[in-house]
Amino acid sequence: MIWVDEYNLLFFPIALGSGKRLFGKGTVPAALELQASRTTSTGVIMASYRRAGRPKYGSFMLEP
């Protein structure tokens, strides 16, 4: 198994229909922590993430 220590991602402000998955089926979930980010004058977001252990799951349900 290969572990990646850091992800450097570029997000471009365009619409491509349904989009493309970043990780394929069977990928083991892992938490990521944002290390740094900046936005260019054209709207591109450059972000750097590092592994942060196991993912924490929650809910988007509102409290009654």
Secondary structure by P-SEA (a helix, b strand, c coil): cccccbbbbbbccccccccccccccccbbbbbbbccccccccbbbbbbbbbccbbbbbbccccc
